[in-house]
Structure formats: structure tokens, C-alpha cells
Amino acid sequence: MDKQLLHVRTVIISDVHLGTPDCKIEEVNHFLRHVRCTKLILNGDIIDGWQLRRAGQWTKAHTRFIRIVLKKLEKRDTEVIYLRGNHDDVLTAFLPLAFEKLAIVEDHIHEGPRGRYLVLHGDVFDTITRNFVFLAHLGDWGYRALLGLNRAYNAWRRWRGLEYWSLSKAIKARVKSAVSHISNFEDHIAQLARDRGCAGVMCGHIHTPADKMLGDIHYLNSGDWVESLTAIVEHHDGRYELVNFEQFRQWHPLPSAAVQAEDHPVELAGT
């Protein structure tokens, strides 16, 4: 059984968005069950507080995610670093917090064999939406509407016997302004890491996984568990790798009955 597990030094995931119908909860739970690491970095937007305040969906599988993390913390002696994102910004008033091997922080410096890496969610440059919160929620509403359309489209594809295809990812890839925004985001994040004297940076936020060099800065984006289903792992030799779940499941297949009957969503009324 142990041979089926992925043993690495560090795992970095972000943008799980627990509490939303678009969270790929069975996939992320399966991934975490099959990795062993000495450090787990949860890089923001793990719980979607915005959606839960409106009318979120929380299932037993979402609770299981929390239990998996706590089990790693308690029984696997894993260090867990939780970074605040923009969707779980309710944590801001309480930062930083530390409980033995659990730390909840704004940003983090990861020390590895390949040097210092700045870890942050990435919303630090969202100056407009920070000053005008309603714009952030309006943009989130539009994104959720697109994901809803994406769910309906893929239900039709399943009926036709076709594989999953992300309509929202395809639209973002073809919208010129979105591509420009991602490019500017990456440049700003890389400069921030450079100013902090780091060799690289790890972030999330924009749901666009990446592993590349931006000049002298190693830029890593862990993607998300809504569309891309990706994570970053640091191997024991210091090498970083972008892991895609579609490839991961070839070595660690999902159970045939991944979605359990008891995982029906519990509706949460907005406040």
C-alpha cells in the first residue's frame, strides 16, 4: 500500500473553494490521501467564505477534507501552513496565529534546498477590488455564473459520452484582457519576490497553474481545484513539480464509486 503513495518534501495547493458546488472535492481528497509530506501549504481560498455567506453547499466530503488535513497534522507530524486568501479574508483580523505545527499567516517564506521562496495567495495586487469590495463580489458572481454554465455544458457532454472540458478555461484563454492581466500579475509577483531577496515565488489566486522562470525568479502557481485540478510538490532533492490530477490518477485511480450517497450537499442560508 505504501508504494502507491507519493512521498515528497512539500505539497502546495490553493483555491479549493470548499462550500461551493464547483469544488472538485472528491479529487482533492483523493490527492491528499495519497501524498505524504513533511510540510503542507494551503495557499488561500481553501474555504470560500464569500459563497458560504450567500448560500453555499457544504457536504460531508468537505468536512472530510478538514479531517484529512488534521490527520496529517496529528498523526503524520506534518507542518501545515494556511495562508489567507481573498475568499477566506475573514481570517485577516486574527493573523498571525500559531498552534504547534499549524500556522495561519498572511505570507510565508519557504526555505528549501533551492533557496528561499516567497509564498502568498496573490491577491495583494488587487487594489481596485480591495478598495471597492462590491466590484470583487460582482466579478465573483460573474465567474460563478460562468461555472454554472460550465456544469450544464459538461452534463450534456457526459450524456453524449464525451469527456470533461472546461468551457470557462477556454474562454479565459481566449480573452485578450484576461491574458494581459495574468501576464501583469506574474510580473508583479516576481518583482515582489525579487524585492524580498527570494529565488522564487509560489502563489495561487488566478486559477492558472504555472512552473516557469521569469528572469531570475522561479514562478510557481498551484492552480486550483475548481478547473485545473493541480498542485505543486517539492521533492526531497529540492526539485519542484507541477502535478496535474489527470496524470496523478493514472498512478492512483479514483474509486469507481467516488461520490458517496451521504455526500449530498447541505444548503447554508446566506446571512
Residue pairs with C-beta under 8 A, 6 or more apart in sequence:
4 34
4 251
4 252
5 34
5 35
5 36
6 34
6 35
6 36
6 233
6 248
6 251
6 252
7 35
7 36
7 37
7 236
8 35
8 36
8 37
8 233
8 234
8 235
8 236
9 37
9 38
9 39
9 112
9 234
9 235
9 236
9 238
10 37
10 38
10 39
10 40
10 41
10 110
10 112
10 233
10 234
11 32
11 35
11 37
11 39
11 40
11 41
11 231
11 232
11 233
11 234
12 41
12 43
12 119
12 202
12 220
12 222
12 231
12 232
12 233
12 234
13 28
13 31
13 32
13 40
13 41
13 42
13 43
13 46
13 222
13 225
13 231
13 232
14 42
14 43
14 44
14 45
14 46
14 85
14 121
14 203
14 204
14 205
14 222
14 223
14 224
15 43
15 44
15 45
15 46
15 85
15 204
15 205
15 207
15 222
15 223
15 224
15 225
15 226
16 23
16 25
16 28
16 42
16 45
16 46
16 47
16 65
16 224
16 225
17 23
17 45
17 46
17 47
17 48
17 51
17 87
17 224
17 225
17 226
18 25
18 46
18 47
18 48
18 58
18 62
18 65
19 47
19 48
19 49
19 51
19 52
19 56
19 57
19 58
19 62
19 268
20 48
20 51
20 56
20 57
20 144
20 226
21 57
21 151
21 265
22 144
22 147
22 150
22 151
22 226
23 48
23 62
23 225
23 226
24 225
24 226
24 229
24 245
25 59
25 61
25 62
25 64
25 65
25 225
25 263
26 61
26 254
26 258
26 259
27 225
27 229
27 245
27 249
27 254
28 65
28 225
28 229
29 61
29 64
29 65
29 68
30 249
30 252
30 254
30 258
31 231
31 243
31 245
31 248
31 252
32 65
32 68
32 69
32 72
33 68
34 248
34 252
35 233
36 76
37 72
37 78
37 233
38 77
38 78
38 79
39 78
39 79
39 80
39 81
39 110
40 69
40 72
40 78
40 79
40 80
40 81
41 80
41 81
41 83
41 108
41 110
41 119
41 202
42 69
42 80
42 81
42 82
42 83
43 83
43 85
43 119
43 120
43 121
43 202
43 203
43 204
43 222
44 83
44 84
44 85
44 86
44 87
44 88
44 120
44 121
44 122
44 123
44 204
44 205
45 85
45 86
45 87
45 88
45 121
45 204
45 205
45 224
46 82
46 85
46 88
47 87
47 88
48 56
48 87
48 88
49 87
49 88
49 89
49 90
50 87
50 137
50 140
51 87
51 144
52 58
52 268
53 270
53 271
54 270
55 267
55 268
55 269
55 270
56 268
57 265
57 266
57 267
57 268
58 265
58 266
58 268
59 263
59 264
59 265
59 266
60 260
60 262
60 263
61 260
61 263
69 80
72 78
72 80
73 80
73 101
73 102
77 101
78 101
79 101
79 103
80 101
80 102
80 103
81 103
81 105
81 108
81 119
82 102
82 103
82 104
82 105
83 104
83 105
83 106
83 107
83 108
83 119
83 120
83 121
84 91
84 92
84 95
84 104
84 105
84 106
84 121
85 121
85 123
85 204
85 205
86 121
86 123
86 126
86 129
86 136
86 205
87 140
91 104
92 106
94 104
95 104
95 105
95 106
96 103
96 104
96 105
96 106
97 103
97 104
97 105
98 104
106 120
107 118
107 119
107 120
108 118
108 119
108 120
109 116
109 117
109 118
109 119
109 196
109 198
110 116
110 117
110 118
110 119
110 202
112 234
112 238
113 237
113 238
114 199
114 200
114 218
114 238
114 239
114 240
115 198
115 199
115 200
116 196
116 197
116 198
116 199
117 193
117 198
117 199
117 200
117 201
117 202
117 218
117 220
118 192
118 193
118 196
118 198
118 200
118 201
118 202
119 201
119 202
119 203
120 189
120 192
120 201
120 202
120 203
121 203
121 204
121 205
122 185
122 189
122 203
122 204
122 205
122 206
122 221
123 129
123 130
123 205
124 192
125 185
125 188
125 189
126 136
128 135
129 135
129 136
129 139
130 136
143 168
146 167
146 168
146 171
147 168
147 226
149 167
149 168
150 166
150 167
150 168
153 165
153 167
154 164
154 165
154 167
157 163
157 164
157 165
158 164
166 227
168 227
169 227
169 228
172 178
172 208
173 179
181 206
182 206
182 208
185 205
185 206
186 210
186 214
186 219
186 221
187 214
189 201
189 203
189 219
190 201
190 214
190 215
190 217
190 219
192 201
193 199
193 200
193 201
193 217
194 215
194 216
194 217
198 217
199 217
199 218
200 217
200 218
200 219
200 220
200 240
201 217
201 218
201 219
201 220
202 220
202 221
202 222
202 232
203 220
203 221
203 222
204 221
204 222
204 223
204 224
206 221
207 223
207 224
207 226
207 227
207 228
208 221
208 223
208 228
209 221
209 222
209 223
209 224
209 228
209 230
209 242
209 244
210 219
210 220
210 221
210 242
211 219
211 220
211 221
211 232
211 240
211 241
211 242
212 218
212 219
213 219
218 240
220 232
220 240
220 242
222 230
222 231
222 232
223 229
223 230
223 231
223 242
224 230
228 244
229 244
229 245
229 246
230 242
230 243
230 244
230 245
231 242
231 243
231 245
232 240
232 241
232 242
232 243
233 240
233 241
233 243
234 240
234 241
235 241
